[in-house]
């Protein structure tokens, strides 16, 4: 069977830890979209790791880790990340890369950086990882599938010339910089193709055979619903779909194989990058929450940027869970709220003088203000607790209230950074 682990909100919900935890019972972990523009933080017996391209199953030696065709594949970052984890004592993981994956090229990063600089104050808050230019090229049909690297020099130069003619018009005339070094790009391809060749495989064939044999696969999503280019806070979104349904396309499996969708939602809200964020808080209140958040604070795993933070948003989370098709909700970092006397929860939005509980389109979202209900805090450390009934009553009430508000069963509660800091519960919605 196939399970998906995806985000309900703006990303940074703790999907890496949940994937790492569920991988104990999996045979395969698959990255199906996105690139190295976001990271998953994992804490285990080897240490603390921020993964960007590698699937979160790389710490399990019995797992096959798959990079699917839907990923923006940065070869250099892939090889560096692989070397980094092995240098810290992690046994060499079993990894295969789709022979149909498209490669993030050096000029994608260049264009991303140049465009953000050109937009200045109206920029998208990009991580400058080349993601938007990469996906633009993919759908404009001037991208590079990895299998195209294995051609003779004449064929490679023919494609390089075709692409460079298009790119140079922008580089020279819009950005006023140097054109692409065409021979240098050819050498860049030839230097990397032999390094990556051992990992390439026919991933749909591999997955089809594995599922026929009854093996279990995890689809690991990047970012969350609010960053989807169709259903998120467009245009301040990512360039690939983080919706579980896209996992079938980005991995190469039939959609009916996805039997369980674990949607991860954090006990408060956070986001990296620009865009509408109704329950965002600021100033000292935000600094305090940010510095309590996560293991070492709310800072981007990829960029190191301070994450924007806010109180839990039931409107956005209900919408996010519905779009993802949640069968289960994993509720993370509950332990981070133990310092609060009272905890605000956003239960509705005020839009033009009326309250709404359905997530609106972006043009209306800009005018929304949060409507809060305040719940009592539990004022203690809850790490180490393994049974839901052993949590302080206020912590149980907080989880139960949010579950009732979003309407989807919270079956996992994370109360610490390590793999073992998980409380499994039977939701009343599943009884």
C-alpha positions in Angstrom: 0.0 0.0 0.0 1.0 3.6 -0.3 0.8 6.2 2.4 1.3 9.9 1.9 2.8 12.4 4.4 1.9 15.9 3.4 1.5 19.4 4.9 -1.8 21.1 5.8 -0.4 24.6 6.0 2.5 26.7 4.7 5.2 24.0 5.1 7.5 23.6 8.1 4.9 21.4 9.9 7.2 18.6 10.9 6.7 16.2 8.0 10.3 15.0 8.1 9.9 13.6 11.6 6.5 12.0 10.9 7.9 10.4 7.7 11.0 9.2 9.6 8.7 7.7 12.3 6.3 6.0 9.9 9.3 4.7 7.9 9.8 2.1 10.7 7.0 0.2 9.0 7.8 1.1 5.4 9.8 -0.5 2.6 10.1 2.6 0.3 10.1 6.3 0.9 9.5 8.6 -2.2 10.1 12.3 -2.7 7.6 13.2 -5.4 7.8 17.0 -5.9 9.8 20.2 -5.1 13.6 20.5 -4.8 16.2 21.7 -2.4 14.2 24.9 -1.6 12.8 23.5 1.6 14.1 21.1 4.3 13.0 18.4 6.7 14.6 18.4 10.1 15.2 15.0 11.6 16.6 14.1 15.0 17.7 10.5 15.6 20.5 8.4 17.0 23.0 9.8 14.5 22.3 13.5 15.4 20.3 16.3 14.0 19.9 16.6 10.2 18.3 19.1 7.8 17.4 17.1 4.6 16.7 19.0 1.5 16.6 16.5 -1.4 17.2 13.1 0.2 14.0 11.3 1.3 13.6 11.0 5.1 14.0 7.2 4.9 17.8 7.4 4.4 18.4 6.7 8.0 16.7 3.2 7.7 19.0 0.7 6.0 16.1 -1.6 5.1 14.4 1.1 3.0 14.7 2.0 -0.6 14.7 5.8 -1.0 13.3 7.1 -4.3 13.6 10.5 -6.0 10.6 10.6 -8.3 10.2 12.3 -11.7 8.3 15.2 -10.1 11.3 16.4 -8.2 13.5 19.4 -9.2 16.8 17.4 -9.1 19.8 19.4 -8.1 22.7 17.0 -8.7 25.3 18.9 -6.7 23.1 19.3 -3.6 22.1 15.6 -3.8 25.7 14.4 -3.9 26.8 16.9 -1.1 23.9 15.9 1.1 24.7 12.2 0.6 28.3 12.8 1.5 27.3 14.8 4.6 25.1 12.2 6.2 27.7 9.4 5.5 30.4 11.6 7.1 28.4 11.6 10.3 28.2 7.8 10.5 25.0 7.1 8.7 25.4 3.9 6.7 25.2 4.4 2.9 21.5 4.5 2.1 19.8 2.6 -0.7 18.7 5.3 -3.2 17.3 5.3 -6.7 16.6 8.3 -8.9 14.0 8.3 -11.7 15.6 8.2 -15.1 12.8 10.7 -16.1 13.6 13.2 -13.4 14.4 16.7 -14.7 17.7 18.4 -13.7 17.9 21.8 -12.1 20.6 23.5 -14.1 23.0 26.3 -13.0 21.2 28.9 -15.0 18.0 28.2 -13.1 19.6 29.4 -9.9 21.0 32.4 -11.8 17.6 33.4 -13.1 15.9 32.9 -9.8 18.5 35.2 -8.1 18.4 37.8 -10.8 14.6 38.0 -10.9 14.3 38.3 -7.1 16.7 41.2 -7.2 14.8 42.8 -10.1 11.5 42.6 -8.3 13.1 44.0 -5.1 10.3 44.9 -2.7 7.7 43.0 -4.7 9.7 39.7 -4.7 8.2 36.3 -3.9 10.5 35.6 -1.0 12.2 32.9 -3.0 15.0 30.7 -1.5 16.9 31.4 -4.8 17.2 27.7 -5.4 16.1 27.9 -9.0 12.7 26.3 -8.5 10.4 28.6 -10.4 12.7 28.8 -13.5 13.2 25.1 -13.4 9.4 24.3 -13.5 8.9 27.1 -16.0 11.4 25.4 -18.4 9.9 21.9 -17.7 6.4 23.0 -18.8 7.8 25.1 -21.7 9.5 21.9 -22.8 13.0 23.3 -22.7 14.0 21.3 -19.5 16.5 18.5 -19.2 15.4 15.0 -18.3 18.4 13.3 -16.8 18.4 10.6 -19.5 19.2 13.3 -22.1 22.6 13.8 -20.5 23.7 10.5 -22.0 24.0 11.7 -25.6 27.0 12.6 -27.7 28.5 16.0 -27.7 26.8 17.1 -30.9 23.4 16.3 -29.7 24.0 18.0 -26.3 25.4 21.1 -28.0 22.4 21.3 -30.3 20.0 21.4 -27.2 22.3 23.8 -25.3 22.3 26.2 -28.3 18.5 26.1 -28.6 18.1 26.9 -24.9 20.9 29.5 -24.7 19.4 31.4 -27.6 16.2 31.9 -25.5 18.0 32.5 -22.2 20.6 34.9 -23.6 17.9 37.3 -24.8 16.8 37.8 -21.2 20.2 37.7 -19.6 21.6 40.4 -21.9 18.6 42.6 -22.5 16.6 42.3 -19.3 19.1 41.5 -16.6 22.1 43.2 -18.3 24.5 40.4 -17.6 26.7 37.9 -19.5 25.2 35.2 -21.8 25.4 31.5 -21.0 28.8 29.9 -21.4 27.7 27.2 -23.8 30.9 25.1 -23.8 31.1 25.5 -20.0 27.6 24.1 -19.7 28.5 21.1 -21.9 31.4 20.4 -19.5 29.1 20.8 -16.5 26.8 18.1 -17.9 29.6 15.7 -18.7 31.3 16.1 -15.3 28.1 15.1 -13.5 26.5 12.4 -15.6 28.9 9.7 -14.6 28.5 10.5 -10.9 24.8 10.2 -11.0 24.5 7.2 -13.4 24.6 4.5 -10.7 21.5 5.8 -9.1 19.2 5.9 -12.1 16.3 3.5 -12.5 12.9 3.0 -14.1 11.0 4.1 -11.0 7.4 3.4 -12.1 8.5 -0.1 -13.0 10.2 -0.6 -9.7 7.3 0.8 -7.7 4.7 -1.2 -9.7 6.6 -4.5 -9.0 7.1 -3.5 -5.3 3.4 -2.8 -4.8 2.4 -6.1 -6.4 4.6 -7.8 -3.9 2.7 -6.1 -1.1 5.4 -3.7 0.0 4.6 -0.4 1.8 5.6 3.0 0.3 5.6 6.5 1.8 5.1 9.5 -0.3 6.9 12.4 1.3 5.6 15.9 0.4 7.4 19.2 0.6 5.8 22.4 1.9 2.0 22.4 2.4 -1.4 23.2 0.9 -1.0 26.9 1.2 1.9 26.8 -1.1 0.1 24.9 -3.9 0.1 26.8 -7.1 -3.6 26.2 -7.6 -5.1 26.0 -4.1 -2.6 28.1 -2.1 -2.0 31.8 -1.6 -1.2 32.4 -5.3 1.1 33.9 -6.5 3.2 33.5 -3.2 3.4 29.8 -3.8 5.8 27.1 -4.8 6.0 25.8 -8.4 5.0 22.2 -7.9 2.0 20.7 -6.2 2.4 19.6 -2.6 -1.0 17.9 -2.7 -1.1 14.2 -2.0 -2.9 13.5 -5.2 0.1 14.8 -7.2 2.1 12.0 -5.5 0.7 9.6 -8.1 2.1 11.8 -10.9 5.4 12.8 -9.3 6.2 9.2 -8.4 4.6 7.3 -11.3 2.0 5.2 -9.5 -1.8 4.7 -10.0 -3.8 7.1 -7.8 -5.9 4.3 -6.4 -2.7 2.9 -4.7 -2.7 5.8 -2.1 -4.7 4.4 0.8 -3.7 6.6 3.7 -3.0 10.3 3.7 -1.4 11.6 6.9 -1.7 15.4 6.9 0.8 17.1 9.2 -0.3 20.3 11.1 1.7 22.2 13.7 0.2 23.2 17.1 0.8 26.8 16.0 1.4 28.4 12.6 4.7 29.3 10.8 5.8 30.1 7.3 8.9 31.1 5.4 8.6 33.5 2.6 6.0 36.1 1.6 2.3 35.8 1.3 -1.0 36.1 3.2 -0.9 34.7 6.8 -4.0 35.8 8.7 -3.0 34.6 12.2 0.6 35.9 12.0 1.9 37.7 15.2 4.7 40.2 15.5 7.2 41.8 17.8 8.1 40.4 21.2 5.2 37.9 21.2 6.4 36.5 17.9 10.1 36.4 19.0 9.1 34.4 22.1 7.1 31.9 20.2 9.8 31.6 17.5 12.5 30.9 20.0 10.4 28.3 21.8 9.5 26.7 18.6 11.1 23.5 17.3 14.5 22.1 18.5 16.5 25.3 18.3 13.9 27.7 17.2 11.7 28.5 14.1 14.4 29.1 11.5 14.3 27.8 7.9 16.0 24.4 7.5 17.3 25.5 4.1 17.7 29.3 4.4 18.3 29.8 8.1 15.7 32.7 7.8 13.5 33.4 10.8 10.1 31.9 10.1 7.0 34.0 10.4 4.9 32.7 13.2 1.4 32.9 14.4 -1.4 31.1 16.3 -3.1 28.0 15.1 -5.4 28.7 12.2 -8.4 26.4 12.1 -9.8 28.0 8.9 -6.6 27.3 6.9 -6.0 23.9 8.4 -9.5 22.7 7.8 -9.1 23.8 4.1 -5.7 22.2 3.9 -6.8 18.9 5.3 -9.8 18.8 2.9 -7.7 19.5 -0.1 -5.1 16.9 0.9 -7.8 14.3 1.6 -6.7 13.6 5.2 -7.4 10.2 6.6 -5.2 11.1 9.6 -3.8 14.3 11.1 -0.4 14.3 12.8 -0.3 17.2 15.2 3.2 18.3 15.9 5.3 20.4 18.4 2.6 20.5 21.0 5.4 20.7 23.6 6.5 24.1 22.3 3.4 25.8 23.8 4.1 24.8 27.4 5.3 28.3 28.3 2.0 30.0 27.7 -0.7 30.9 30.3 -3.3 31.2 27.5 -3.2 30.1 23.9 -5.2 31.9 21.2 -6.7 29.8 18.4 -7.9 31.4 15.2 -11.4 29.9 14.7 -12.8 32.2 11.9 -11.9 35.2 9.8 -13.5 38.6 9.7 -14.0 39.7 6.1 -15.6 43.0 5.4 -17.5 43.0 8.7 -18.7 39.4 8.6 -17.3 36.2 10.0 -16.3 33.4 7.6 -15.0 29.9 8.3 -14.3 28.9 4.7 -10.8 29.7 3.4 -11.2 32.4 0.7 -9.4 33.2 -2.5 -6.2 35.3 -2.2 -7.8 38.7 -3.2 -10.2 38.3 -0.3 -7.7 36.8 2.1 -5.7 40.1 2.0 -8.6 41.8 3.9 -9.2 39.0 6.4 -8.6 39.5 10.1 -8.3 36.6 12.7 -11.1 35.8 15.1 -9.6 34.2 18.2 -10.9 31.9 20.9 -8.5 31.7 23.9 -7.8 28.4 25.6 -5.9 27.8 28.9 -2.3 26.7 28.7 -0.8 23.7 30.7 2.4 25.5 31.9 4.6 22.4 32.1 7.0 20.2 30.1 5.1 17.4 28.3 8.1 15.7 26.7 8.4 12.0 27.5 4.7 11.4 27.9 3.5 8.5 25.7 -0.2 8.2 26.4 -2.7 10.9 25.5 -4.6 10.4 28.7 -1.4 11.2 30.7 -1.1 14.7 29.1 -2.3 17.6 31.3 -6.1 18.2 30.9 -5.4 21.5 29.2 -3.2 19.9 26.6 -5.8 17.3 25.9 -8.5 19.9 25.6 -6.4 21.9 23.2 -6.0 18.9 20.9 -9.6 17.9 21.2 -10.8 21.5 20.5 -8.7 21.8 17.3 -9.8 18.4 16.1 -13.4 19.4 16.5 -12.8 22.7 14.7 -11.0 21.1 11.7 -13.2 18.0 11.5 -10.4 15.5 10.7 -9.1 12.9 13.2 -5.8 13.7 15.0 -4.3 10.2 15.5 -0.7 11.2 16.2 0.6 13.9 18.6 4.3 14.9 18.5 5.5 16.2 21.9 9.3 16.4 21.3 11.9 16.4 18.5 13.1 12.7 18.5 11.6 9.8 16.6 10.2 8.4 19.9 8.4 11.5 21.0 5.0 10.5 19.5 1.7 9.8 21.2 -0.7 7.6 19.2 -4.4 8.0 19.9 -7.7 6.8 18.8 -9.6 9.9 17.6 -13.3 10.2 18.6 -13.9 11.0 14.9 -12.8 7.4 14.1 -14.9 5.7 16.7 
